[in-house]
Amino acid sequence: MSTLRLDTVSLSYAPVGADDGLVLDRVDLAVRTRDFVAVIGRSGSGKTSLLNLAAGFLQPTAGSVSVDGKPVAGPGADRAVVFQDDALFPWLSARENVAFALRLKGTGPAERARRADALLERVGLAGAGDKAVWELSGGMRQRVGIARAIAAEPRFLLMDEPLGALDAMTRERMQELLLTVWRDTGAGVLLITHGIEEALFLATRVVVLAPGPGRVEAVIEAGFGRQFLSGRPAREIKADPAFVAARERLRDLIDPLETKAAA
Amino acid sequence: MSAATESFLAPGDKAATSAPPPPPRPRGRRVGLIASLVTLGLLLAAWSLAAWQAWVSPLFLPSPIAVARAAAGLVTDGFADATLLQHFTASLGRVFGALAASLVVGVPVGFAIATSRIGRGILDPIVEFLRPLPPLAYLPLVIIWFGIGEGSKVLVIALAMVPPTVISTAAGVRAVSEDRIRAARSLGATGSQVLRFVVLPSALPAVLTGTRIALGTGWSTLVAAELVAATRGLGFMIQSAAQFLVTDVVIVGILVIASVAFFLESVIRFLERRFVPWSSRL
């Protein structure tokens, strides 16, 4: 059991001491392995900055980011990232993309190919290993991106709006894939999304960020993903009154202005 | 409307139905090719007519047939103690020697300029100083310093080829996607692994583009490089033929230089399609 912890983290793009340019204001967040934490919020709430801090791409202006108490100094294979625009390596085939982390570790070519093919099969791309990146659709690319990340056997999977660029049908398929990957790897997931329904369906905990500067507005526990994994159909879950009520509650939290206007 | 169609439109909403645009007709390329061929044919016809009607003295403008005959003679008997093939290989050897030198120097310099402020500070002024200089301007200095041997000729060409190589490489390295670097680092790549597995392949298309531009520049520097103390080479052949007013050989030389340049360009374009097919797609 590991914990990725953001402890009263603030991030500012302005020089130290200046008030403006504050992106995140004293945010606390903990992701344990086997957690699925979704972060939602309007644009400008610092969602992506939060992920970049967790990944180690950025260093906080104040506060600390740590894994099991050890400060995060930079990116590392224990926190693999899935990007919105896939960020695959177009000079490599799908298989070689997935095998990238293994290649970095010095795994031999035969073993690399074998494990990459197994991972591709797990994300529903069996037999697509030789395909070039540009031959794949957006959804398929994102599947390769997910396989590439789990090939590193990370303790935490950080996903920055991975389904944001996909069409609605593909997105629902991919949500189900994310749940099975989460169950099978046992990794802790930090998912940044702007989809309220997506966050609620997938996450064990939904963190709502408020904008200007980004801060934690609310934390909601959920468990609909587990229902799906125990065999309940996704559409039935999403039509469940409990799901709908939670979704409306989240919507109120994210967009309070509209609620006031309607009242 | 079929019976199964349901409408979810609120009153006042307009249905967004319109016919899809017709697919574009794939005839643009062929039209361009035909236009090029017609232009070429017209030029050749005008040239033939001018020679046939003797509007211009054959001393200045020999007929296409005379030029073709000169070309055949160049292949078998040669000019100035060397056959066309020998002139050609001498020139090609110089340009490829210069290409090798400009890649060995230019690619690392491009990387240094793109990745380090200090590298940029040191090297950028030198490249920018060299870039606009015409080869004829530094040719005398190269001869004073390095003599009239083969090395000087390669150096003159290489000096013209280095700046485009450097500038293209630096642009390619600078354009490496930040997300891809981040992806590699989050998969556990060290700094040198990022350089080898991400930056290098990312920059490869730009290096090839630089090579293509550099080959063009180098090839056009050839005549200047062969101005002094050459005994072989296409540039030398043209110049010595001009001194004796052997205009047909001059024209053959020009045509050969132009076709080789065109051929090299095509080879690089082929290499681009073969080795970096993804660069135009993503």
Interface residues (C-beta under 8 A of the other chain):
Chain A: A55 G56 F57 G74 P75 G76 A77 R79 A80 V81 F83 D85 A87 L88 F89 P90 W91 F100 A101 R103 L104 K105 A132 V133 W134 R148 A149 A151 A152 L158
Chain B: S177 D179 R180 R182 A183 A184 R185 S186 L187 G188 A189 T190 Q193 F197 V198 P201 S202 L204 V276 P277 W278 S279 R281 L282
